[in-house]
């Protein structure tokens, strides 16, 4: 009897091992480029979710999940496409967390993801154009569209009594999409855009653009750019020349690195995807213990993107993108038991037992429309060279 039990136990162990996989998730962010100061914490957020799931031993018969990083550059679509192609063909990733910036995300979606049938969940690509892009059901995002940010920004300015603004945006899909959404919402609310010009990233001098913006005038300058590149250059040039002393900072401009500009930024206002409550509080504590800042922009959304992919695998009983793409909405939305950061093992067990989950995560995930987040925003003001939360919207 003892020998029979031992043989059975060995057989069961071999069966389990046979089904366990080394699942790989690509993490493709701009580790170099105009938002490089943000992408370290973002990647750490996604990888924290992978570690949590691997440590649980509950995903697909004890499968492990490994991160494979690649550099999107944020702005070079050719480089991003090549990096994503390597993730899929050489590294054999099962799905992708990313990309980060809208233009490179769209390029990867069309040239790599669709061509190879690979699911992508971006934590930070916000262009409204991605809402209607042909995606074969493969593209999702845990950040809200800039169509919503344009309205939120308008609401903030109107409540501040600001009716006239100058606007500059980075000349790419992200900047143009946000600028268009904002102009539409702001003018519909009775606001006036005195000037609307693009700027290029990577320039050494922005005095020409600053001069044009200053000549047009307005109550405040809206800078829809990147905090480590042209947007920062516009602000520094404006402060140096005395052309502007107060700015509106959309999502791409918010991060600790922009605060190094100094006290000239005090009084500036803005908004970025963010929420309050149990999810973000728990995740922030987990991130601190792991050695990174969980409140850094798009870091909660990165944790959630990775978690959703792994939950979808469990729900599908498969790590193949062809199987998991139809399960993202199921695990992200009601009905089901609400799952928060630190509870990934609990969610995996519920799915393994045939139950349902409603993943709330760190960013209050709720999928709508064509696979994007309904969206919550944190309204901020810069005081004493620090970001201070005004309210959540």
ChimeraX attribute file (.defattr): number of C-alpha atoms within 10 A of each C-alpha:
attribute: neighborCount
match mode: 1-to-1
recipient: residues
	/A:1	6
	/A:2	7
	/A:3	8
	/A:4	9
	/A:5	10
	/A:6	11
	/A:7	12
	/A:8	12
	/A:9	12
	/A:10	12
	/A:11	12
	/A:12	12
	/A:13	11
	/A:14	12
	/A:15	12
	/A:16	14
	/A:17	13
	/A:18	10
	/A:19	11
	/A:20	16
	/A:21	15
	/A:22	14
	/A:23	21
	/A:24	21
	/A:25	27
	/A:26	25
	/A:27	31
	/A:28	29
	/A:29	31
	/A:30	26
	/A:31	20
	/A:32	14
	/A:33	20
	/A:34	24
	/A:35	25
	/A:36	20
	/A:37	19
	/A:38	23
	/A:39	24
	/A:40	17
	/A:41	24
	/A:42	28
	/A:43	23
	/A:44	23
	/A:45	29
	/A:46	25
	/A:47	23
	/A:48	22
	/A:49	23
	/A:50	25
	/A:51	14
	/A:52	17
	/A:53	27
	/A:54	19
	/A:55	15
	/A:56	17
	/A:57	15
	/A:58	20
	/A:59	29
	/A:60	22
	/A:61	17
	/A:62	18
	/A:63	21
	/A:64	20
	/A:65	22
	/A:66	16
	/A:67	22
	/A:68	17
	/A:69	18
	/A:70	20
	/A:71	22
	/A:72	29
	/A:73	24
	/A:74	26
	/A:75	23
	/A:76	14
	/A:77	19
	/A:78	15
	/A:79	16
	/A:80	26
	/A:81	23
	/A:82	16
	/A:83	19
	/A:84	31
	/A:85	19
	/A:86	16
	/A:87	24
	/A:88	21
	/A:89	11
	/A:90	9
	/A:91	14
	/A:92	15
	/A:93	24
	/A:94	24
	/A:95	28
	/A:96	28
	/A:97	31
	/A:98	34
	/A:99	32
	/A:100	30
	/A:101	27
	/A:102	26
	/A:103	24
	/A:104	29
	/A:105	33
	/A:106	24
	/A:107	18
	/A:108	27
	/A:109	28
	/A:110	17
	/A:111	16
	/A:112	22
	/A:113	26
	/A:114	18
	/A:115	12
	/A:116	15
	/A:117	20
	/A:118	23
	/A:119	27
	/A:120	31
	/A:121	30
	/A:122	29
	/A:123	31
	/A:124	28
	/A:125	28
	/A:126	32
	/A:127	24
	/A:128	21
	/A:129	16
	/A:130	24
	/A:131	19
	/A:132	9
	/A:133	13
	/A:134	13
	/A:135	19
	/A:136	15
	/A:137	16
	/A:138	22
	/A:139	26
	/A:140	27
	/A:141	29
	/A:142	31
	/A:143	31
	/A:144	28
	/A:145	25
	/A:146	27
	/A:147	21
	/A:148	20
	/A:149	24
	/A:150	21
	/A:151	19
	/A:152	23
	/A:153	25
	/A:154	25
	/A:155	16
	/A:156	17
	/A:157	20
	/A:158	16
	/A:159	9
	/A:160	10
	/A:161	10
	/A:162	15
	/A:163	19
	/A:164	21
	/A:165	24
	/A:166	24
	/A:167	24
	/A:168	23
	/A:169	24
	/A:170	23
	/A:171	17
	/A:172	19
	/A:173	22
	/A:174	25
	/A:175	24
	/A:176	20
	/A:177	23
	/A:178	26
	/A:179	26
	/A:180	17
	/A:181	21
	/A:182	25
	/A:183	20
	/A:184	16
	/A:185	21
	/A:186	24
	/A:187	14
	/A:188	12
	/A:189	14
	/A:190	11
	/A:191	18
	/A:192	17
	/A:193	18
	/A:194	17
	/A:195	18
	/A:196	17
	/A:197	15
	/A:198	18
	/A:199	23
	/A:200	15
	/A:201	21
	/A:202	13
	/A:203	10
	/A:204	9
	/A:205	13
	/A:206	20
	/A:207	16
	/A:208	12
	/A:209	17
	/A:210	23
	/A:211	14
	/A:212	14
	/A:213	24
	/A:214	19
	/A:215	12
	/A:216	14
	/A:217	17
	/A:218	20
	/A:219	16
	/A:220	20
	/A:221	27
	/A:222	27
	/A:223	28
	/A:224	28
	/A:225	33
	/A:226	27
	/A:227	27
	/A:228	22
	/A:229	20
	/A:230	26
	/A:231	28
	/A:232	21
	/A:233	23
	/A:234	24
	/A:235	25
	/A:236	22
	/A:237	20
	/A:238	24
	/A:239	17
	/A:240	13
	/A:241	13
	/A:242	11
	/A:243	17
	/A:244	22
	/A:245	18
	/A:246	19
	/A:247	24
	/A:248	23
	/A:249	26
	/A:250	25
	/A:251	23
	/A:252	25
	/A:253	26
	/A:254	23
	/A:255	20
	/A:256	15
	/A:257	15
	/A:258	20
	/A:259	18
	/A:260	12
	/A:261	14
	/A:262	12
	/A:263	13
	/A:264	21
	/A:265	23
	/A:266	19
	/A:267	17
	/A:268	19
	/A:269	26
	/A:270	26
	/A:271	27
	/A:272	25
	/A:273	25
	/A:274	25
	/A:275	22
	/A:276	16
	/A:277	10
	/A:278	16
	/A:279	20
	/A:280	22
	/A:281	15
	/A:282	16
	/A:283	25
	/A:284	22
	/A:285	15
	/A:286	18
	/A:287	19
	/A:288	12
	/A:289	11
	/A:290	13
	/A:291	11
	/A:292	18
	/A:293	21
	/A:294	27
	/A:295	20
	/A:296	20
	/A:297	24
	/A:298	28
	/A:299	30
	/A:300	33
	/A:301	29
	/A:302	34
	/A:303	29
	/A:304	32
	/A:305	28
	/A:306	30
	/A:307	27
	/A:308	28
	/A:309	27
	/A:310	28
	/A:311	26
	/A:312	25
	/A:313	25
	/A:314	24
	/A:315	28
	/A:316	21
	/A:317	16
	/A:318	15
	/A:319	24
	/A:320	17
	/A:321	23
	/A:322	16
	/A:323	15
	/A:324	25
	/A:325	23
	/A:326	15
	/A:327	17
	/A:328	23
	/A:329	19
	/A:330	19
	/A:331	31
	/A:332	28
	/A:333	19
	/A:334	16
	/A:335	12
	/A:336	17
	/A:337	17
	/A:338	17
	/A:339	21
	/A:340	22
	/A:341	25
	/A:342	18
	/A:343	14
	/A:344	24
	/A:345	20
	/A:346	17
	/A:347	27
	/A:348	27
	/A:349	15
	/A:350	17
	/A:351	23
	/A:352	18
	/A:353	10
	/A:354	9
	/A:355	13
	/A:356	20
	/A:357	22
	/A:358	20
	/A:359	30
	/A:360	23
	/A:361	28
	/A:362	29
	/A:363	31
	/A:364	25
	/A:365	27
	/A:366	23
	/A:367	23
	/A:368	15
	/A:369	9
	/A:370	15
	/A:371	19
	/A:372	24
	/A:373	23
	/A:374	16
	/A:375	22
	/A:376	23
	/A:377	23
	/A:378	19
	/A:379	23
	/A:380	23
	/A:381	21
	/A:382	21
	/A:383	15
	/A:384	14
	/A:385	18
	/A:386	17
	/A:387	20
	/A:388	14
	/A:389	15
	/A:390	14
	/A:391	13
	/A:392	15
	/A:393	16
